[in-house]
Structures are given as C-alpha cells and as structure tokens.
Amino acid sequence: MASRSASAVADRSALDEERARGLAARQLVAGVKRIPERPRLGARLREFGDREVRRILVGDYEIRYEVAERDVFVLRIFHTREDR
C-alpha cells in the first residue's frame, strides 16, 4: 500500500512540474509578443553602451532584448536565479 501511495505522489509531482513548465512557457511567449508593441517599456541596460539593450521580467524569468531602429531582437531569456 505504501509503495502505491508513493508512486501516486511521484506521479502527481511530475504532473504538477509539467503544468508549471507549460505555464512558464506560455507566460514567456506572451511576454516576448508584447515587446514589439512597446519596445522601450523595458529597463535600459547601460552596460551595453550605445546599444539599446533592455530587459523585462516575466514571472521568474528575465528577457533581454535589443531595439535596433525598427527591429527588436531577443538576446537571451533566463531564470532570475541563474548565476549569470
């Protein structure tokens, strides 16, 4: 009985993790899609000098992107707890 209960807990935990990853992915996609509408909304990162590199936070993730004339380029997406 205990092993069946442990298995059910493990299955539930895996399902919860999968749902959380799906939610994070949907939030990131939505965040990236919003950037072209208001590209200068994100905070400018001065360490990039003349390049207009900005960042926005989406949940536990940071999206860094560059505004270049009429184009926007996503440079990197990473978890805010990541050692970078």
SULMOPE-V499256 format. One record per helix or strand of 3 or more residues. SS is the DSSP state (H for helix, E for strand). FROM is the first residue (numbers start at 1). TO is the last residue. Records with the same first field share a line. If there is no record, write none. Layout:
SS->FROM-TO, FROM-TO
This chain:
H->2-38, 46-48
E->52-58, 61-68, 71-79
